[in-house]
Amino acid sequence: MVLTTPSKQIKYLSKVYRGTSHDYSVFKEDFPVSKAKWLEGYQLHVDLGYQGIEKDYPNLNVLIPDKKPRKRELTKEQKKSNTMKSKQRVKVENAIGGMKRYRFLSDRLRCRSISLYSKVAGIAAGLWNFNLTYCLS
C-alpha cells in the first residue's frame, strides 16, 4: 500500500505481504481505527478494493468510485464522477510505476526474503522521491 501526495511523492509505504492480500485488509492492519486520526484532514483517493472504508472510518474524507449495480449500468453522472476520481487516483499509480522503474520490484526474482524485499521497496521509494525532488526540476 502506498500513500502519495498530489505531486506523486511517496509519503508512506507499507511492508510487503507474501502472496495475495486484499488492499483494505492491509489498510486496516496498518491503520486501525484508533490510529487513523493522523489521516483526518487529508483526502484519500482509493479504488474499489477499499469497499467499506467509509463505514469503518467515518471521520476520513474518502473518494471511492461508484460500483456498477448488478445487471444495470451506472448513470452518466456516476460515470463522470468515476472518471474525475480516477484522474486524481492515477497519480498514485504513476508513483508506483516510478518505483518499478528500478526493476527489482517488477521483475521476477529469486529473492525469498520478505524483509529484504520490503527494504528494497523502501529504497526504490526513496530513489523515486529523490528523482522527483532533484532531477526533474
N, C-alpha and C positions, 0 to 999 in steps of 0.2 A: 504494500500500500504506500502511495506517495502523496504527500501534500505539497502543493506548489503555490507560488504567487502568480498574479496575472502576467508577470514578466518572465515566467517559466523557470524561475529559480526554485530549486528543491529545498523545502524547509523541514520536511520530515520524511524519513524512510523507515518503514517497519522492518523487522527482522524477516529473513527468508523462511518460508514454510516448506516442508517436504511434501511432495505430492500435490494433490488438488485441495484447495481450501477456499471457501466462499469469502468474497470481499467483505461482506457485512460481518461475518464471524471474526475475521481478523480485526476489523474496526472495533467491535465490541470488546475484544480481548485487549487491544492496545489502549482504548479509551472507554473504560467503564463509565456508566452514567455519573458516578460520584466524582470522576476525574475529568469530565468533559467540560468543566467550567471555562478553561482557557480557550476553548473553541467558540465560545459565545462572542458575538461581535464580528465574527467573520462570516462570509458567505460560502457555504460548501456546495460545490457543483459535483454531483455524483451521478452514476449511471443506474440502470435498473437492478444491478446487483445489490443495491443497498435498500431494497424494499423493506419498509418497516422502520426506517430510521426516524421518520417524522413522528411516529407514535412513541418510540422508545426514548427519543431525545427531543422533547417538545420545545426546549429553550434555544435550540440551534436554528439558524437561518439556512435551510436546506433547499436547494433547487434540484428536484429529481424529475426526469421526464415522465410524461403520462404513458401508462401502459395501454396497449391496444386491447379493447374488450374482446372477449371470446365471440367469434362469429360475427363481429361487427368491425367497422372501421373507425379510426379517430376522426374527429371533426376537423375542419380546416383550421380553426383556431388552435386546437390541440397540436396539430402538425406544425403550425407556425411557431408555437411555443416550444415544442421539442427541438425545432431547428435552431432557435435562438439559444436554448440551453446547451445544445451540442457545440455551438460555435464558441461558447465560453469554456466548455469542458475539454475541447481539443488541445488547449494549452498544456494540460496535464499529460496528454498523450504525446505531445511534442517533447516535453521534458523527459518522459520515459524513453522516447526514441533517441534523445540526446545522450542518455546514459548508455543505451545499447550500441552506440557508435564505437564503444571501446571493446566490443565483440565478446568479451568474457561472459557477458550476460545473455547474449543472443545465440552464440554458437553452442553446439552440443559438446559437452566436456566430460572428462572422466573425474572431475572434482567431486568427491563423495562427502566432503566435509561441509555441513551446512554453516558452521561458524565461519569458515574461510570464505564461503560464497557470500555470506552477509557482509563480511569485511570488505570484500572486493566490490560489492554493490555500493557500499558507503564511499569507497574510494572513487568509483565511477561517478557517483552523485557529486562528490567534491570537485572532481575534474570538470564536470559539466557546469557547475556553478562558477568555477574559476574561468572557464571559457566564456561564459556569459558576461562576467564582470570585467575581464581584462582583454579578451581577444576580439570581441565583437563590437566594442565601442570605438 
